[in-house]
Amino acid sequence: MIVLMACLEKAGGKDFATLVQEEVLFPLGMRSARFSKTGVPLGAVPTEQCPWRKKLVVGEAHDENAFAMGGVSGHAGCSARERCGEDR
């Protein structure tokens, strides 16, 4: 998925998060779904007390690889409200 993400960015000429929002999420009416870049958390419920980050993870990538990639990855990092399909 990480390699596919890089290919999509190159072919689409935009960063992965923007491509996913414009081509997948928005057309499906999922306006609250988005990627949270590292250091810019979304309002969300906590997912874990992370021992290596030394903090409670809230609204940012739970996956360590996605976190290391800036919070946006082809395999993790996208979040949405519980009923995001009702965003239409």
Steps between C-alpha positions, in 0.01 A plus 500: 500500500787737569641448149153540348462827690825631348386393151164675540668819617733500200222423250248737660738788558365558852570368847321178596271661759371752245450232232301278738281790615429628148463168318353268764372658820324815373320321211369249757374784720753423774592862576621435855744225396860612461861429576649667803854620447740432786484784752161623373251271675133471412236511769456132579487245778832375641634181343791407727750608761814479285817405690749619237320829427448541875148634460137410448436468125193704402401585143824402326635185338505210743721293267870564559593489129226747406605724789863490378379593150338817631164346589395429142549158344329264260450246776399713800429847631152580364236587760133591491209565728289199591224599257702668226265368231246747634723794405319543168 
